[in-house]
Every structure is written in C-alpha cells, then in structure tokens.
Amino acid sequence: MPPATAPTSPTPTSHTPTAVFAAEPDALAEPDALVLQPRDVRFDWSRLPDPWIPGEPVASHTINVLHLLLPEGERWFVRVFQRALPMITDGRVREDVLGFIGQEALHAQAHQGALEHLRATGLDPDPYLRQLEWLFHQVLGDRPGLPPRRAREHVVEQVAIIAAVEHFTAFLGDWVLNADALDRAGADPVMLDLLRWHGAEEVEHRSVAYDLLRHLDPGYPRRIRAMALTGPILYWLWIRGARFLMAADPQLARSRPGGPQRAESWRAFLAASRRGLLPAPGQAVRSGLRYLRRDYHPTQEGSTRQAVAYLATSPAARAAAAR
C-alpha cells in the first residue's frame, strides 16, 4: 500500500513556540468551565529528519512509539466513550465527553500522518501494530451479546482503564510543554509542535475520563484496580515499542548490524532522560502513585493555563483556527 500523504501546515519559523510557559504558575488563576474544542491540525512531514532529535536515535524512537501506540489506542477511546454516552445523566459530563471524543479522533489522525512518514522511510511498523490491534480489539474490545447489566459493567471497566491511561498522557503532556531541553537539542520544530499541541490538549481534557468514571462509579476500588493493571502494561508496551523501532530502523541497521544491544539502549535511554530529552522514570512512577491517593483529581497534574497558552501560539493550532 503506498504511504499516505500528510496534509500540510505553515512551516514553523524561528518564532515557533517553545517551552516558555512554565514560569510563575500561580500568577494567574486556572481557566474554569473550559469548553473542549477539536482542532483540525495538519503537519508537513516532508522535511522531517531522521532522527528528529539530532544525534539522538534512542530518544527520538522512544517518543516515536506514540505514533504507533496512539492512533489505535485513541480510536479505542472514542469507541468506548461513544458506548458510554447513553449512560451519562449529567449534562456537563456529557458535554465534556463529546469534546473529548472530538479531540481524541483528531489526535489519532495527526499521529497516523507521522506513522505513515515513518513507513515511507522504509520502517515497517506492521508487526507491532498487529499486536496493538489484537490488544484493543480482542482483549479490550466490545463484548456483543452480554446481558445489559454485564454490558454496562464492561463499559465502566473500560472507562476506568482509559482514566488511568489519561493520567499518564496528562503527565506526558505536562512534561513536553516544559521540556526546553528538546529545543536546546535542536529537535525538529514540526514534530515538537505536534507533541506540544497534543500534550496541551491532553492537559486541557485531563479530567474528562476521570470525571466520567466517577459519574459512573464513584467508588475507589475500581479506579485503583485499573491503575494497577494499566501502569505496568503501558510501561511494557512503550519499552517494547522503542526496542521494536530501534531494531526496525533501516538507517540504524546499516550503521549497526544487529542493532544496539539491550543494555546499551537502556543506558542511552537513561542518559537522554538525565539530559531532559525524555521523562525521568522516577517522575512517571511518582505520578502513578499520586493517582492512588483517595483525594486525587487530575487537576493536580499540569496547568490548564499553560496548555491554553501554548494552543494560542502553536503554528498548527493557529492554522487550524484560521481555516
């Protein structure tokens, strides 16, 4: 199948937004009652270098896992939330869920474009993608024919898993909005805009899945059970995806027959995280532990004000608004 052609957006220039919105987080009040708006962003991948962080193939591919994992995962989010809509009796929760569905559908589309660019460079993502399809369709998919009570329980369990995943996507969104080390390293501005636009929207809608779960099941045990399951699986999928991309990258295969050894890749990952090019593992673990607190709420992760500030200056988001 020929690679899809990604639609284009204005080429970022020297004023491309960077991670400059973290200062003085308490200077302004957080926006309240935000209406979630899907933004039909488009990106031009024709000049994307490989690796897109110069001299950092491990860091680049560790983040590139998003382009494999997210399109399938976010399409699953949309299917689950569409099934949950008839269960919602709170008008505000319903409005937020509809906004979430619109944003997640466009996230999947944007990352699909980056995935097709990777495919065009000669990297074959299909073995890993087939595993993800099996996970989201067979293991986590719908269960037709269940009696109504069990069907509802199945959807609520799926929502609990999504709430746990969205905790980590908000963590990643907050990280990338503040990751000025990526700018200093000369990371590609189009890829940075994709990551920060997506990260800002993850922070913007970080409470929706959690609030939907609390609406459908205000109890504590299901939330904790879902995180205990989701956290380790996400970690495994990410590490597996990064190793897959390193092994499948034809450029790395030419320079390093057999690819880098596992221990070497792990050392490179830790070195990149120390330089701020990747989230530190300890930060991710501490974030997951915060989710276990009984008084936890996603508004404790990241800043809506910071996210909205980036979305107001993102080249792709501004082009989408102009259209």
GISUL-V285106 format. One record per residue. N is the residue number from 0. RES is the residue in three letters. PHI is phi in radians with two decimals (999 if undefined). NEAR is the number of other ideal C-beta (glycine too) atoms within 8 Angstrom. Layout:
BEGIN
N & RES & PHI & NEAR
N & RES & PHI & NEAR
END
This chain:
BEGIN
0 & MET & 999 & 2
1 & PRO & -1.19 & 3
2 & PRO & -1.13 & 8
3 & ALA & -1.22 & 7
4 & THR & -1.66 & 5
5 & ALA & -1.27 & 13
6 & PRO & -1.09 & 8
7 & THR & -1.86 & 6
8 & SER & -2.37 & 12
9 & PRO & -0.99 & 5
10 & THR & -1.18 & 6
11 & PRO & -1.10 & 8
12 & THR & -1.98 & 5
13 & SER & -1.14 & 3
14 & HIS & -1.63 & 4
15 & THR & -0.92 & 10
16 & PRO & -1.05 & 10
17 & THR & -2.10 & 7
18 & ALA & -1.39 & 12
19 & VAL & -2.06 & 7
20 & PHE & -1.77 & 10
21 & ALA & -1.52 & 8
22 & ALA & -1.21 & 5
23 & GLU & 0.83 & 4
24 & PRO & -1.13 & 8
25 & ASP & -1.75 & 4
26 & ALA & -1.20 & 4
27 & LEU & -2.23 & 5
28 & ALA & -1.23 & 5
29 & GLU & -1.21 & 8
30 & PRO & -1.04 & 8
31 & ASP & -2.04 & 5
32 & ALA & 0.94 & 4
33 & LEU & -1.22 & 8
34 & VAL & -1.65 & 6
35 & LEU & -1.33 & 12
36 & GLN & -2.07 & 7
37 & PRO & -1.15 & 9
38 & ARG & -2.07 & 13
39 & ASP & -1.43 & 7
40 & VAL & -1.39 & 14
41 & ARG & -2.43 & 13
42 & PHE & -2.32 & 15
43 & ASP & -1.79 & 11
44 & TRP & -1.68 & 10
45 & SER & -1.15 & 5
46 & ARG & -1.99 & 6
47 & LEU & -1.23 & 10
48 & PRO & -1.36 & 7
49 & ASP & -2.25 & 8
50 & PRO & -1.37 & 11
51 & TRP & -1.40 & 9
52 & ILE & -1.78 & 13
53 & PRO & -0.95 & 8
54 & GLY & 1.27 & 5
55 & GLU & -2.24 & 11
56 & PRO & -1.15 & 10
57 & VAL & -1.17 & 13
58 & ALA & -1.12 & 14
59 & SER & -1.08 & 12
60 & HIS & -1.28 & 13
61 & THR & -1.07 & 12
62 & ILE & -1.37 & 9
63 & ASN & -1.07 & 11
64 & VAL & -0.96 & 13
65 & LEU & -0.98 & 9
66 & HIS & -1.23 & 12
67 & LEU & -1.57 & 15
68 & LEU & -1.33 & 12
69 & LEU & -1.30 & 11
70 & PRO & -0.98 & 13
71 & GLU & -1.19 & 13
72 & GLY & -1.13 & 11
73 & GLU & -1.31 & 13
74 & ARG & -1.13 & 11
75 & TRP & -1.16 & 11
76 & PHE & -0.92 & 13
77 & VAL & -1.08 & 12
78 & ARG & -1.08 & 9
79 & VAL & -1.14 & 12
80 & PHE & -1.19 & 15
81 & GLN & -1.14 & 8
82 & ARG & -1.26 & 10
83 & ALA & -1.39 & 14
84 & LEU & -0.92 & 10
85 & PRO & -1.13 & 5
86 & MET & -1.51 & 9
87 & ILE & -1.49 & 12
88 & THR & -1.97 & 4
89 & ASP & -1.79 & 7
90 & GLY & -1.10 & 5
91 & ARG & -1.19 & 6
92 & VAL & -1.06 & 11
93 & ARG & -1.09 & 10
94 & GLU & -1.06 & 9
95 & ASP & -1.14 & 14
96 & VAL & -1.11 & 14
97 & LEU & -1.11 & 9
98 & GLY & -1.13 & 14
99 & PHE & -1.06 & 14
100 & ILE & -1.03 & 11
101 & GLY & -1.12 & 11
102 & GLN & -1.18 & 15
103 & GLU & -1.15 & 12
104 & ALA & -1.08 & 12
105 & LEU & -1.31 & 12
106 & HIS & -1.06 & 12
107 & ALA & -1.03 & 14
108 & GLN & -1.14 & 9
109 & ALA & -1.14 & 14
110 & HIS & -1.25 & 15
111 & GLN & -1.07 & 11
112 & GLY & -1.09 & 14
113 & ALA & -1.14 & 15
114 & LEU & -1.10 & 12
115 & GLU & -1.15 & 12
116 & HIS & -1.15 & 12
117 & LEU & -1.02 & 11
118 & ARG & -1.08 & 10
119 & ALA & -1.19 & 7
120 & THR & -1.41 & 9
121 & GLY & 1.85 & 5
122 & LEU & -1.46 & 10
123 & ASP & -1.73 & 7
124 & PRO & -1.51 & 12
125 & ASP & -1.07 & 6
126 & PRO & -1.02 & 8
127 & TYR & -1.23 & 11
128 & LEU & -1.12 & 10
129 & ARG & -1.11 & 8
130 & GLN & -1.16 & 8
131 & LEU & -1.15 & 13
132 & GLU & -1.05 & 9
133 & TRP & -1.07 & 9
134 & LEU & -1.10 & 9
135 & PHE & -1.42 & 12
136 & HIS & -1.73 & 8
137 & GLN & -1.58 & 6
138 & VAL & -1.39 & 7
139 & LEU & -1.82 & 9
140 & GLY & -1.32 & 8
141 & ASP & -1.17 & 6
142 & ARG & -2.18 & 8
143 & PRO & -1.06 & 4
144 & GLY & 1.59 & 3
145 & LEU & -1.22 & 8
146 & PRO & -1.09 & 5
147 & PRO & -0.91 & 6
148 & ARG & -1.13 & 6
149 & ARG & -1.23 & 9
150 & ALA & -1.11 & 10
151 & ARG & -1.11 & 9
152 & GLU & -1.04 & 8
153 & HIS & -1.12 & 11
154 & VAL & -1.14 & 12
155 & VAL & -1.11 & 14
156 & GLU & -1.12 & 10
157 & GLN & -1.13 & 11
158 & VAL & -1.08 & 15
159 & ALA & -1.09 & 14
160 & ILE & -1.15 & 12
161 & ILE & -1.12 & 12
162 & ALA & -1.05 & 14
163 & ALA & -1.18 & 15
164 & VAL & -1.07 & 13
165 & GLU & -1.14 & 15
166 & HIS & -1.07 & 16
167 & PHE & -1.29 & 13
168 & THR & -1.17 & 10
169 & ALA & -1.17 & 14
170 & PHE & -1.03 & 14
171 & LEU & -1.16 & 11
172 & GLY & -1.08 & 17
173 & ASP & -1.09 & 14
174 & TRP & -1.08 & 11
175 & VAL & -1.22 & 12
176 & LEU & -1.15 & 17
177 & ASN & -1.92 & 8
178 & ALA & -1.49 & 10
179 & ASP & -1.20 & 10
180 & ALA & -1.08 & 9
181 & LEU & -1.13 & 13
182 & ASP & -1.15 & 10
183 & ARG & -1.11 & 6
184 & ALA & -1.37 & 11
185 & GLY & 1.42 & 6
186 & ALA & -1.04 & 11
187 & ASP & -1.00 & 9
188 & PRO & -1.18 & 8
189 & VAL & -1.19 & 14
190 & MET & -1.11 & 11
191 & LEU & -1.08 & 13
192 & ASP & -1.16 & 15
193 & LEU & -1.00 & 14
194 & LEU & -1.13 & 11
195 & ARG & -1.39 & 14
196 & TRP & -1.05 & 16
197 & HIS & -1.10 & 12
198 & GLY & -1.06 & 15
199 & ALA & -1.12 & 16
200 & GLU & -1.22 & 14
201 & GLU & -1.13 & 13
202 & VAL & -1.17 & 17
203 & GLU & -1.03 & 13
204 & HIS & -1.90 & 13
205 & ARG & -1.12 & 16
206 & SER & -1.62 & 10
207 & VAL & -1.16 & 13
208 & ALA & -1.12 & 13
209 & TYR & -1.11 & 13
210 & ASP & -1.14 & 10
211 & LEU & -1.13 & 16
212 & LEU & -1.05 & 14
213 & ARG & -1.11 & 8
214 & HIS & -1.18 & 10
215 & LEU & -1.49 & 10
216 & ASP & -2.66 & 8
217 & PRO & -1.31 & 4
218 & GLY & -1.26 & 6
219 & TYR & -1.57 & 6
220 & PRO & -1.02 & 6
221 & ARG & -1.10 & 12
222 & ARG & -1.04 & 13
223 & ILE & -1.24 & 9
224 & ARG & -1.06 & 9
225 & ALA & -1.14 & 13
226 & MET & -1.18 & 13
227 & ALA & -1.06 & 8
228 & LEU & -1.45 & 10
229 & THR & -1.30 & 11
230 & GLY & -0.96 & 11
231 & PRO & -1.10 & 8
232 & ILE & -1.18 & 8
233 & LEU & -1.06 & 10
234 & TYR & -1.02 & 8
235 & TRP & -1.10 & 8
236 & LEU & -1.09 & 11
237 & TRP & -1.20 & 11
238 & ILE & -1.09 & 8
239 & ARG & -1.08 & 9
240 & GLY & -1.14 & 12
241 & ALA & -1.12 & 14
242 & ARG & -1.13 & 10
243 & PHE & -1.08 & 10
244 & LEU & -1.13 & 14
245 & MET & -1.10 & 14
246 & ALA & -1.29 & 8
247 & ALA & -1.56 & 9
248 & ASP & -1.20 & 12
249 & PRO & -1.13 & 9
250 & GLN & -1.16 & 8
251 & LEU & -1.18 & 11
252 & ALA & -1.10 & 10
253 & ARG & -1.22 & 6
254 & SER & -1.49 & 5
255 & ARG & -2.39 & 7
256 & PRO & -0.95 & 5
257 & GLY & 1.56 & 3
258 & GLY & 1.31 & 9
259 & PRO & -1.16 & 10
260 & GLN & -1.23 & 6
261 & ARG & -1.02 & 7
262 & ALA & -1.11 & 6
263 & GLU & -1.11 & 8
264 & SER & -1.11 & 13
265 & TRP & -1.12 & 8
266 & ARG & -1.12 & 8
267 & ALA & -1.14 & 11
268 & PHE & -1.09 & 13
269 & LEU & -1.12 & 9
270 & ALA & -1.12 & 8
271 & ALA & -1.12 & 13
272 & SER & -1.18 & 12
273 & ARG & -1.15 & 7
274 & ARG & -1.47 & 8
275 & GLY & 1.50 & 9
276 & LEU & -1.47 & 12
277 & LEU & -2.42 & 10
278 & PRO & -1.11 & 9
279 & ALA & -1.24 & 8
280 & PRO & -0.94 & 8
281 & GLY & -1.10 & 6
282 & GLN & -1.10 & 10
283 & ALA & -1.13 & 11
284 & VAL & -1.12 & 8
285 & ARG & -1.09 & 8
286 & SER & -1.10 & 12
287 & GLY & -1.05 & 12
288 & LEU & -1.18 & 7
289 & ARG & -1.07 & 10
290 & TYR & -1.08 & 11
291 & LEU & -1.38 & 8
292 & ARG & -1.19 & 6
293 & ARG & -1.14 & 4
294 & ASP & -1.64 & 4
295 & TYR & -1.17 & 9
296 & HIS & -2.56 & 7
297 & PRO & -1.03 & 11
298 & THR & -1.10 & 8
299 & GLN & -1.33 & 6
300 & GLU & -1.87 & 12
301 & GLY & 1.31 & 12
302 & SER & -2.31 & 10
303 & THR & -1.08 & 12
304 & ARG & -1.02 & 12
305 & GLN & -1.13 & 15
306 & ALA & -1.10 & 16
307 & VAL & -1.13 & 12
308 & ALA & -1.09 & 9
309 & TYR & -1.18 & 14
310 & LEU & -1.09 & 13
311 & ALA & -1.31 & 8
312 & THR & -2.12 & 7
313 & SER & -1.03 & 14
314 & PRO & -0.98 & 11
315 & ALA & -1.20 & 14
316 & ALA & -1.19 & 12
317 & ARG & -1.16 & 10
318 & ALA & -1.12 & 12
319 & ALA & -1.12 & 11
320 & ALA & -1.12 & 7
321 & ALA & -1.16 & 5
322 & ARG & -1.22 & 5
END
